[in-house]
Amino acid sequence: MAKDVMAYTLKQALAARVDDHIEIAVEAEDGTNLKIRASSEPLDALTGDLEAILDGDDSGEAA
């Protein structure tokens, strides 16, 4: 990632399909709000990454 990327702690996120894309509304703990618009392809990749991370956490806790 670039050096100038801001990091926020997620408070809430909601997703909805709008026309030909998906929108994710995000609220950070500090009150910052943003909306992400994406096609299904990058979100499919993100979903796969998140599942791998969460599955790794579950197996790490069991060990």
Wavefront OBJ file of the C-alpha trace (Angstrom):
o trace
v 0.000 0.000 0.000
v 1.006 3.596 -0.476
v 2.595 5.505 2.403
v -0.204 8.087 2.509
v -3.039 5.602 3.160
v -5.136 6.382 6.233
v -6.036 3.503 8.564
v -9.403 3.529 10.334
v -10.960 1.145 12.844
v -14.231 -0.180 11.456
v -17.361 0.519 13.460
v -19.976 -0.556 10.937
v -20.283 -1.540 7.275
v -23.340 -2.090 5.114
v -23.525 -3.353 1.530
v -26.153 -3.006 -1.212
v -26.421 -3.673 -4.933
v -27.052 -0.439 -6.857
v -27.639 -0.757 -10.593
v -24.579 -2.550 -12.034
v -22.303 -2.300 -8.993
v -22.132 -2.927 -5.251
v -21.831 -0.117 -2.714
v -20.337 -0.570 0.740
v -21.010 2.199 3.241
v -18.374 2.270 5.981
v -18.342 4.105 9.304
v -15.119 4.316 11.299
v -14.945 4.616 15.077
v -13.804 8.243 14.740
v -16.997 9.102 12.812
v -15.408 9.108 9.343
v -17.865 7.847 6.709
v -17.087 6.676 3.215
v -18.685 4.746 0.412
v -16.916 2.210 -1.772
v -18.295 1.336 -5.206
v -17.076 -1.811 -6.936
v -17.967 -4.473 -9.447
v -18.280 -8.043 -8.249
v -14.770 -9.095 -9.385
v -12.686 -7.187 -6.802
v -15.239 -7.982 -4.101
v -15.032 -11.705 -4.909
v -11.255 -11.492 -4.443
v -11.685 -9.584 -1.171
v -14.203 -12.139 0.071
v -11.718 -14.932 -0.661
v -8.967 -13.076 1.206
v -11.205 -12.458 4.230
v -12.364 -16.086 4.341
v -8.744 -17.282 4.252
v -7.776 -14.889 7.055
v -10.751 -15.828 9.227
v -10.263 -19.552 8.596
v -6.595 -19.149 9.544
v -7.593 -17.399 12.799
v -9.998 -20.221 13.678
v -7.393 -22.914 13.106
v -4.811 -20.899 15.051
v -7.113 -20.671 18.075
v -7.732 -24.401 18.055
v -4.023 -25.226 18.177
l 1 2 3 4 5 6 7 8 9 10 11 12 13 14 15 16 17 18 19 20 21 22 23 24 25 26 27 28 29 30 31 32 33 34 35 36 37 38 39 40 41 42 43 44 45 46 47 48 49 50 51 52 53 54 55 56 57 58 59 60 61 62 63
